[in-house]
Amino acid sequence: MIKDKLKKGYLLIAEPTVIGDASFSRSVILLADYNEEGSVGFIINKPLKYTIHDLIPEIDARFRIYNGGPVEQDNLYFIHNIPELIPNSIEISNGIYWGGDFESAKELIKNGKISNNNIRFFLGYTGWHENQLESEMASHSWIINSNRYENKIIGKSATHFWKEQIKELGGDYLIWLNAPENPYLN
């Protein structure tokens, strides 16, 4: 059963056949919450052209901002692996935390006590209402994979992350490794 396989901290890898959806084509999503009422995740491999300094000028740092998903794209979210420094964080799994006291995070960044291996910022998130994710799984939109990187996923390069995941899956997925993102433009 699909519900038994979905867990907080797991990765959702967009099936190669998800074509034409700018948000989800070749996306890898970290599932931050999963329960009977719905699910929340962050696309971890879609960097935007913005840095944290572009959005919050008083933070003189160049941490990249990522497209977390199509929901609430006017809000900033973050995940991190330093709960001892950022109070009120919520553990996702395996040492990955969601949110916490943003003022503390700002001060730590300003003082050089956080690197981009510790924190990742997102505009928006990906959300599913009750049974929506299960329905998408049944229609083969996503592949579930465990997060073998654990809390080191925060510093993982996004450049080829989807391809790396597809390569690990092997088998019939390997044909998609070098295919253009939109095969209609081939």
N, C-alpha and C positions, 0 to 999 in steps of 0.2 A: 504494500500500500504506500502511496506517495507520501502521506502525512508522516509515516514512520521514518522516512529518509530525510525530511526537511528539519533542520536544526539551526538554532542561532550559531553564528560563526562559520557556517558552511558557505561555499561559493556556488553561485548560480552562473553558469556559463551559457551565453546565448548560443542557441543552435545555429549552425552556419546558414540555415534556411531563413533566418530572420533577416530579411532584406528590405531596405527602404525605410526602416524605422531609425531615424537619426539618433535617438536616445539609446536604443538597445542593440543595434547592429554591432556585432563583435564586442559586446559588453561582458564584463565579469563583475558580478555584484556580490558584495559581502553581506550576507543576511544578518542584520543587526538585531532583529526581533522576529519571533514567529510564535503565534498562538492561535487559538480558536477564532479570535476576533479579526485577525489579519496579520500582515507582515510588513516589515520595514527593512530596507536595505540601502546600500550606497554603491553606486557604480565606481569602482576603484581604478579603472583604467582609461578614463576619459578626461585628460587634463584640459583646462580652459586656458585662455591667453592671460588670465589675471593672476596676480600674486596677492598675498594677504595685505601687502602694503597698498596695492591699488584699491582695495575695499576699505581698509582701515589705515589711513595715512600715518597715524601716530605709531604704528608698528613698522619699524624700519627693518623689515625682513622680506626675503623674496620667496617664501614658501608658496608653491604652486597651489592654485585652487582647482578643484575637480568638479565636473558635472556629476552630482550625486544622483540625479534623476529628475524626472519632469515635475515632481510635486514640490510646491513651495520654493521655487527657485529664487525667491527674493530673501530667503533665510540662509544663514551660514550655519553649518553643522561641522562637527569634527569628531574623529576617532583618534585614539592615542594608546600608548603603552606605558604611561607613567602615572598611574592612579595615586601614587604616594605624593606626587607634586600637584595634582589637580583634584581638589576635593569634589565630592558629590558626583563622581563618575559612576557610570553603570557598566558593569562587566558584560561584554557580549560573550566571549569565551576565550580560552587559551591566552590570557593576558592582554586582550584587546578590549579597550574601554570606549564608551560613547559619551561624549559631552562632559559635563562637569562645570566647575566655576570658570567662566570665560575670562573674568578679570584676572584670576590667577594665571591662566594660560597666557594672556597678553603680557603680563609682567615677566613671566619666565622667558618668553620669546624676546622681549626687549632686553633682558639681561643675558641673553645668549645661553640659557640653561636648557633650551629645547632645540633639537635639530629636526630636520625633515624626516629623519628616521624614527622620530618619536610621535609625530602628529601629522594628520592629513585633514585638510579642510575641503568642504563640499558646499556648493550652492545647490540646494534642493536635495531631495531623497526620492527613492523609489518606494511606492507603497501599493499594497494589495489589500482589498477588503476581504471579508470572510469567504473562503473557498476560491477566490480568484486565482491565487498562485497555483493551487492544486489543479484548477482548470487549465491554466497555461502549461503546467507540467504534463497533463494528460494529452494536450495537443502538441507536445514535443517542441515547445518554445525554449525550454531551458534544460540544461544538464546539471545535475547535482554533483558536486565534488567536495571532498573534505578540504579544509585549509591546512595543508601541510606546512605552510610558512609560519603558522601561528601568529604571534605579535610582530614578527619581522615583515609581515605583509605590508605594514605601513610604509616602510622604506623601499619597498619593491618598485622597480621601474615599471611604468605603465606602457612603455613603448610597444613591446611585443608580448604583453601578458596574455592576451586572448590566444594568440598563436601558440604560446608555450602550453597553455591549458589544453588546446586542441591536440597538440603533438603528444602530450601525456596520455590523452584518451586513446590515441592510436586507431587502428582498424580503419573503418570506412571514413573516419573524420580526416585522415591524413590528406585526402584529395583536396581539402579546402585550404590547406596551409598557404599555397601560393596563388590561390584564386583571387581575382580582384574583389574588393569589398562589394561592389555592385556588378554582378556578372553581366547585366544588361548593357553596361558601358564597355564591355570587352570587344 
